[in-house]
Amino acid sequence: MGKVIITGGAGFIGSAVIRELTRDHEIFVIDDLSFGNRQFISEVPDDHFFQLDIRDRSSILKKINDVQPDWVIHLAAIHFIPFCNENPYMSSDINISGTINVLDATQACGSVKRLFFASTAAVYPIYDEAVTEEHPVGPLDIYGLSKLTGEHLCKMFHLESGIDTVICRFFNAFGPNETNPHLIPEIQAQINNGKRSIQLGNLEPKRDFIHTYDMARAVRLLMMSDMKGLDTFNLGRGIEYSVREIVQAFERQLGEKVEIEIDPKRVRKTDRMHLLADVSKLKSITGWEPEWGIDEGIKTLIQ
Ligand SMILES: NC(=O)c1ccc[n+]([C@@H]2O[C@H](COP(=O)([O-])OP(=O)(O)OC[C@H]3O[C@@H](n4cnc5c(N)ncnc54)[C@H](O)[C@@H]3O)[C@@H](O)[C@H]2O)c1
């Protein structure tokens, strides 16, 4: 049973990855619980959970060396874009300096066979078609820029260490244990408050929503694949939905009409109209196929 360190493991996607890997791996978690929740990962015993800030270089070097993991899955980051925009220094420090510490510790400990880095679709500029990994990058915000820097740091890490490195660009996640007020939890919260007239911003932009359980299976398959060297993969569902279509999915599951009111405070002046992943590379390398549709996912959230 291999040892795996997951940074940010107490978060939204981390908790799904742990649920996926825990049956056949020994899991250790580094998380400062700034956004994550210890209760999401009650299956991780206290002596495998380290409440540490990835900016604390000496502690990160020591802890990863103590554990001697086979894999490091680096998810810890600040990623809610409005929060990053309001706190540009802090979020860049965590996403860049923190990543340097995790990579240095991963190289120094001498045991790691594969590193996984959670990047984002926010490294791409605006495209109206599905994006492949070959589309030129060009982030539009500080968050995307910090993650693109993380990708470059991973390339340097791989060149220096020779350790197999997976860079995975996550598209819009949805599922249980959401930690940030993204679109789907926002609709869910308003509906759970009994509202059937909900307040939203822009309704037409489309996003590629992927369930965290499907993401977690893809992470497993990428970590177990026989890829060598460094490679970059998109991870989305490959289908895009507008905000209005997401509300319609809630209506189908509730069996009730939900009115939408436009809240001017929520309307973004500029927004991407499309953000859609081409996931053919991931599918061809791993055989992965998504299992969760938007309706099944929303059904379990409402339950
Ligand atoms: N949720 C999405 O739609 C999405 C999309 C693209 C990329 N990502 C990336 O996936 C990863 C996981 O995102 P998530 O949605 O689970 O977010 P999340 O906020 O739920 O998880 C991040 C975890 O990192 C921890 N963390 C934050 N700062 C830390 C620090 N300084 N030291 C240690 N731990 C720290 C938080 O407590 C949290 O548990 C992130 O790298 C994020 O950038 C997420």
The ligand as an SDF file (V2000), in Angstrom:
LIG
                    3D

 44 48  0  0  0  0  0  0  0  0999 V2000
  -13.0200   23.9430   -7.3830 N   0  0  0  0  0  0  0  0  0  0  0  0
  -12.7460   24.1570   -8.6540 C   0  0  0  0  0  0  0  0  0  0  0  0
  -13.6740   24.3200   -9.4610 O   0  0  0  0  0  0  0  0  0  0  0  0
  -11.3200   24.2210   -9.1310 C   0  0  0  0  0  0  0  0  0  0  0  0
  -11.1160   24.5360  -10.4810 C   0  0  0  0  0  0  0  0  0  0  0  0
   -9.8160   24.6110  -10.9500 C   0  0  0  0  0  0  0  0  0  0  0  0
   -8.7550   24.3290  -10.1160 C   0  0  0  0  0  0  0  0  0  0  0  0
   -8.9720   24.0310   -8.8030 N   0  0  0  0  0  0  0  0  0  0  0  0
   -7.8050   23.7620   -7.9770 C   0  0  0  0  0  0  0  0  0  0  0  0
   -8.0170   22.5510   -7.2730 O   0  0  0  0  0  0  0  0  0  0  0  0
   -7.3860   22.6010   -5.9990 C   0  0  0  0  0  0  0  0  0  0  0  0
   -8.3800   22.2530   -4.9150 C   0  0  0  0  0  0  0  0  0  0  0  0
   -9.4330   23.2170   -4.9650 O   0  0  0  0  0  0  0  0  0  0  0  0
  -10.7550   23.0720   -4.1050 P   0  0  0  0  0  0  0  0  0  0  0  0
  -11.9010   23.4720   -4.9790 O   0  0  0  0  0  0  0  0  0  0  0  0
  -10.7980   21.7620   -3.4300 O   0  0  0  0  0  0  0  0  0  0  0  0
  -10.5420   24.2610   -3.0780 O   0  0  0  0  0  0  0  0  0  0  0  0
  -10.5590   24.2460   -1.4920 P   0  0  0  0  0  0  0  0  0  0  0  0
  -10.3880   25.6650   -1.0690 O   0  0  0  0  0  0  0  0  0  0  0  0
  -11.7570   23.5220   -0.9920 O   0  0  0  0  0  0  0  0  0  0  0  0
   -9.2770   23.3920   -1.1640 O   0  0  0  0  0  0  0  0  0  0  0  0
   -7.9990   23.9330   -0.9860 C   0  0  0  0  0  0  0  0  0  0  0  0
   -7.4870   23.4340    0.3430 C   0  0  0  0  0  0  0  0  0  0  0  0
   -6.1930   24.0180    0.5560 O   0  0  0  0  0  0  0  0  0  0  0  0
   -6.1090   24.4500    1.8940 C   0  0  0  0  0  0  0  0  0  0  0  0
   -5.1550   25.5620    1.9550 N   0  0  0  0  0  0  0  0  0  0  0  0
   -5.3120   26.8180    1.4830 C   0  0  0  0  0  0  0  0  0  0  0  0
   -4.2160   27.5580    1.7660 N   0  0  0  0  0  0  0  0  0  0  0  0
   -3.3530   26.7430    2.4070 C   0  0  0  0  0  0  0  0  0  0  0  0
   -2.0560   26.9140    2.9420 C   0  0  0  0  0  0  0  0  0  0  0  0
   -1.4390   28.1140    2.8950 N   0  0  0  0  0  0  0  0  0  0  0  0
   -1.4450   25.8650    3.5330 N   0  0  0  0  0  0  0  0  0  0  0  0
   -2.0650   24.6590    3.6060 C   0  0  0  0  0  0  0  0  0  0  0  0
   -3.3150   24.4310    3.1230 N   0  0  0  0  0  0  0  0  0  0  0  0
   -3.9400   25.4620    2.5200 C   0  0  0  0  0  0  0  0  0  0  0  0
   -7.5080   24.8820    2.2800 C   0  0  0  0  0  0  0  0  0  0  0  0
   -7.7270   24.8500    3.6870 O   0  0  0  0  0  0  0  0  0  0  0  0
   -8.3540   23.8660    1.5170 C   0  0  0  0  0  0  0  0  0  0  0  0
   -8.6460   22.7370    2.3220 O   0  0  0  0  0  0  0  0  0  0  0  0
   -6.7990   24.0030   -5.8770 C   0  0  0  0  0  0  0  0  0  0  0  0
   -5.4280   23.9440   -6.2120 O   0  0  0  0  0  0  0  0  0  0  0  0
   -7.5620   24.8000   -6.9050 C   0  0  0  0  0  0  0  0  0  0  0  0
   -6.8000   25.8870   -7.3870 O   0  0  0  0  0  0  0  0  0  0  0  0
  -10.2340   23.9790   -8.3060 C   0  0  0  0  0  0  0  0  0  0  0  0
  1  2  1  0
  2  3  2  0
  2  4  1  0
  4  5  1  0
  4 44  2  0
  5  6  2  0
  6  7  1  0
  7  8  2  0
  8  9  1  0
  8 44  1  0
  9 10  1  0
  9 42  1  0
 10 11  1  0
 11 12  1  0
 11 40  1  0
 12 13  1  0
 13 14  1  0
 14 15  2  0
 14 16  1  0
 14 17  1  0
 17 18  1  0
 18 19  2  0
 18 20  1  0
 18 21  1  0
 21 22  1  0
 22 23  1  0
 23 24  1  0
 23 38  1  0
 24 25  1  0
 25 26  1  0
 25 36  1  0
 26 27  1  0
 26 35  1  0
 27 28  2  0
 28 29  1  0
 29 30  1  0
 29 35  2  0
 30 31  1  0
 30 32  2  0
 32 33  1  0
 33 34  2  0
 34 35  1  0
 36 37  1  0
 36 38  1  0
 38 39  1  0
 40 41  1  0
 40 42  1  0
 42 43  1  0
M  CHG  2   8   1  16  -1
M  END
$$$$
